[in-house]
Amino acid sequence: MDKVTKNNILIIGGPNTGKTHFGAQLYGRLNSRQFEFKIDPKYRPFDLTIFENALNNLYDGKRAAHTEAGANRSIELKVTNESGQEVVFTFPDYAGEQITSIVENRIVNNTWQSYIQKSTSWVLFIRLKELTPVEDIINKGIPSPEEIQKRKSQTPPIKISDVAFFTELLQTLVYVKGLSTFNKIDTPNLTVMLSCWDELNQPNDTVPSELLKQRLPMLFYFLVNNWQKNSLSVLGLSSTEKSLTDDPDDEYIDKTPINFGYVINKNGKRENDLTLSIYDFLGYE
């Protein structure tokens, strides 16, 4: 592999999926120079407010603020690992509602077209705890006659399922990118991040891809049928390791944010070095 590799990693996350916390925690580790990847000191962006505002909140033991709806900013970080390999990590900052709008309105604006066209890797954030369970006879049982009558009298709102949402989103991105699915996709590399892993209460050594297969089987098979094996990863992520609020968390203040957060790698093993996920983003180990 060449020593200098230019990559453009597009972070894709809807509302409340944890991409802001991940960006802040990843930047904190990159900037500390204590982990596998480090920010190149010769290439430090002037404006780092995308990360620093969120990280300052974490140092105060508080959750990061929600990104304003109209935000469309991005910065590039040139990072290097211990072997001297260089990666240009592009991190856009936007409100998650923009992702929802792409699917609901079937419109991709010029900014997002640019994000998609320039990207070589996609990282899709999915927060399983926030998804609506599919109602079936196993998990809901047979409704009562009264419930059936109530449903008949009310017109349900038109809303696609979560699995349809993510499938439609990825199909839109593939279309805008100008890709064909007649053959399995190798570029862009796709990483699915199952965010807020700590709230899922999974046993140790749970393999993230198996959990995705269990919770969203149709999406799982859509992914494996359309992406090459070496270009697809499923990881677990807990950027903050615990739920934070607008009230200060004393443990966070005492230990500092760099001592919280972890990734569950594709083999189900916990890694406290969030920068190791960059290897998965790029599609190589």
Phi, psi and omega in degrees: 000139180298150180295319180256120181232120178267124179229152179231104187263118181261119178273124184239111182211132176284188181298138170062036179255356172096012183290328179292316177297321179296315180301317181294314182291323177295314178300318179302320179287318178300319184287333182288336182062027179257354189240185187304311178257147182223150175290133176291116184297342180276354185222070182250118181301147180291317184256108180246022184297334178306317182268320190293323179299315179292319182293325176298321176298318180295321177296334175274004179075024182239158176287157179287151179288154178289137179292135182298148190302323185269005185292137172211089180229159174205152175226159178246134175243123173272118183239152179231150175258185186289344178269359179089004177288141183247140179225133173267112185260109180264124184238108177277152178239120182204160177285140182298338179298338178294326176292317178300319182296324179302316182284315185291322185259351181056037180230131176243112185286176185298322180297314181289328174300320178294315177306312185292316183295324183280342188285145173243349178216142177243138175238110184260119179271128176230123177258099187299325183297334183272353184280149180277122180297141176286127182281124174217179186293338182282313185264350180239340183077181181275125181293154179287162176303325179294319180293320178298316179296321179297318181293325179291330184275348182241131177280116182290147177294148178278115181212126180284157180290165180297318181295323177293324179299308183293324178294315179296320179299311181294323177296323178295315179298318179298319180295312181297325179289345179078031183264157174249143177257014173296327172242152181296142185283134173250333176222128008282147171296142182239126173242125175262121180257112175277095190280167182054046183302328184298332182277356181273344177053050180272149176298157175301148179072014173296129180274121185305321181295326178290324178291319176298318179299323180288316186276321182228068186299322181295320177293318180304313182286332173298318181294309185290337179275346184241349178240142174296149185304318182282357180248015182224129177225148172234121182237157169260149183216130167232097185293326184246352175071347179203160179283132177247156180233192176279355176266139183300139175258114187298322181296321179295319180295318184289317186269343183072149187301333184296343179265011177235154176101147180199164174243140169263113185287177187294347177262003178088012181261141180280136176230124181279346179274099182296337182292340178296337179295340180300325177301317179294321179302323184275343176089026175212164179248000000 
